[in-house]
Amino acid sequence: MLKLSNYLLITIIFLSQTIYAQAPGTIEASVDKRKVATGEIFTYTLKVDGEFISPKLTIPKFNDFTIVSQNQQRQYTSKGSNTALTVKITYHLLALNPGNFAIEGASVKDKEKELKAQTIVIEATGKAVKEKIKVAPQIEKGIDI
């Protein structure tokens, strides 16, 4: 009876470690503003947290925005064959033109699983930044437009 209970205990420990090792992880994208004026800087933050074997992070392309600055914090911790990954990436962006623009979701691929962040839509209002730059000298001189 003792051997059977030891066998069951070992099996439970093994299964719990297997389930823990396959934890899905999380990926989350957020912005500090969903509506901005053209030329106004806003912040896009991407957070990834989880255990992976061989993670590949794909960042969205910011085609409709200009990247003003970027900051990354990455932490890797090895746990057997898995790697615990914590990443926080912050982008400061601005829209040069008015319109509704989508920032596609970033993703993390690892062996047979993929995590994907949600798409975020930003509404940029006002005139195009090129138009604003054309009238800036007149505004600085005090000429009414």
C-alpha positions as CSV (number, residue, x, y, z in Angstrom):
1,M,0.0,0.0,0.0
2,L,2.9,2.3,0.8
3,K,4.4,1.8,-2.7
4,L,1.1,2.6,-4.3
5,S,0.7,5.9,-2.4
6,N,4.3,6.9,-3.2
7,Y,3.6,6.1,-6.9
8,L,0.4,8.2,-6.8
9,L,2.3,11.1,-5.1
10,I,5.0,11.0,-7.7
11,T,2.5,10.9,-10.5
12,I,0.6,13.9,-9.0
13,I,3.8,15.9,-8.6
14,F,4.8,15.1,-12.2
15,L,1.4,16.1,-13.6
16,S,1.3,19.3,-11.7
17,Q,4.8,20.3,-13.0
18,T,3.8,19.4,-16.5
19,I,0.6,21.5,-16.3
20,Y,2.6,24.4,-14.7
21,A,5.3,24.2,-17.4
22,Q,2.6,24.5,-20.1
23,A,1.1,27.6,-18.5
24,P,-0.2,29.7,-21.5
25,G,1.4,33.0,-20.4
26,T,0.0,36.4,-21.3
27,I,0.5,39.2,-23.8
28,E,-1.2,42.5,-23.4
29,A,-1.1,45.7,-25.4
30,S,-2.5,49.0,-24.2
31,V,-2.4,52.8,-25.0
32,D,-2.8,55.8,-22.7
33,K,-5.1,57.5,-25.3
34,R,-7.3,56.2,-28.0
35,K,-8.1,59.6,-29.4
36,V,-5.3,62.1,-30.2
37,A,-4.6,65.2,-32.2
38,T,-2.2,64.9,-35.1
39,G,1.3,65.4,-33.8
40,E,0.3,64.6,-30.3
41,I,2.4,61.9,-28.6
42,F,0.8,58.9,-27.0
43,T,2.1,55.8,-25.4
44,Y,1.8,52.2,-26.6
45,T,2.8,49.5,-24.0
46,L,3.3,45.8,-24.7
47,K,3.7,43.3,-21.8
48,V,4.6,39.7,-22.2
49,D,4.8,37.3,-19.3
50,G,5.0,33.5,-19.2
51,E,7.1,30.3,-19.5
52,F,8.3,29.4,-23.0
53,I,10.7,26.9,-24.5
54,S,11.9,29.0,-27.5
55,P,9.9,32.3,-27.6
56,K,9.8,34.5,-30.7
57,L,8.2,37.9,-30.1
58,T,6.8,39.8,-33.1
59,I,6.2,43.5,-32.6
60,P,3.5,45.3,-34.6
61,K,4.5,47.6,-37.5
62,F,3.6,51.2,-36.8
63,N,3.0,52.1,-40.4
64,D,0.6,55.0,-39.7
65,F,2.6,56.4,-36.8
66,T,6.0,57.9,-36.2
67,I,8.1,56.4,-33.4
68,V,9.4,59.1,-31.2
69,S,11.1,56.9,-28.6
70,Q,11.2,53.3,-27.4
71,N,12.1,51.6,-24.1
72,Q,12.5,47.9,-23.5
73,Q,12.8,45.9,-20.3
74,R,13.5,42.1,-20.7
75,Q,14.0,39.5,-18.1
76,Y,14.8,35.8,-18.8
77,T,14.9,33.1,-16.1
78,S,15.7,29.5,-17.0
79,K,13.6,26.8,-15.4
80,G,14.8,23.4,-16.8
81,S,14.0,23.3,-20.5
82,N,11.7,26.3,-20.2
83,T,12.4,30.0,-20.1
84,A,10.4,32.4,-18.0
85,L,10.1,35.5,-20.0
86,T,9.0,39.0,-18.8
87,V,9.1,41.8,-21.4
88,K,7.8,45.3,-21.2
89,I,8.2,47.5,-24.3
90,T,7.0,51.1,-24.4
91,Y,6.7,53.1,-27.6
92,H,6.0,56.9,-27.7
93,L,4.2,57.4,-31.0
94,L,2.5,60.2,-33.0
95,A,0.1,60.3,-36.0
96,L,1.1,62.6,-38.8
97,N,-2.3,62.5,-40.5
98,P,-5.9,62.4,-39.3
99,G,-7.9,59.2,-39.5
100,N,-8.6,55.9,-37.7
101,F,-5.5,53.7,-37.6
102,A,-5.1,50.2,-36.3
103,I,-2.1,48.9,-34.4
104,E,-2.2,45.2,-35.1
105,G,-1.7,42.8,-32.2
106,A,1.8,41.7,-31.3
107,S,2.4,38.0,-30.9
108,V,4.6,35.5,-29.1
109,K,5.2,32.1,-30.9
110,D,6.6,29.2,-29.0
111,K,6.7,25.7,-30.4
112,E,3.0,24.8,-30.9
113,K,1.4,27.7,-29.1
114,E,0.9,31.4,-30.1
115,L,-0.3,34.2,-27.9
116,K,-1.6,37.4,-29.7
117,A,-2.4,40.8,-28.2
118,Q,-5.6,42.6,-29.3
119,T,-5.6,45.1,-32.1
120,I,-6.0,48.7,-30.9
121,V,-7.6,51.5,-33.0
122,I,-6.4,55.1,-32.6
123,E,-8.4,58.0,-33.8
124,A,-6.2,61.0,-34.9
125,T,-8.0,64.3,-35.4
126,G,-7.0,67.7,-36.8
127,K,-5.0,68.7,-39.8
128,A,-2.0,66.8,-41.1
129,V,1.2,67.7,-39.4
130,K,2.6,69.1,-42.7
131,E,-0.2,71.6,-42.8
132,K,0.4,72.6,-39.2
133,I,4.1,73.1,-40.0
134,K,3.2,75.4,-42.9
135,V,1.2,77.8,-40.7
136,A,3.5,77.6,-37.7
137,P,5.7,80.6,-38.8
138,Q,2.6,82.8,-39.2
139,I,1.3,81.8,-35.8
140,E,4.7,82.6,-34.2
141,K,4.6,86.0,-35.9
142,G,1.2,86.7,-34.5
143,I,-0.6,86.9,-37.9
144,D,-4.3,85.9,-37.8
145,I,-5.1,82.9,-40.0
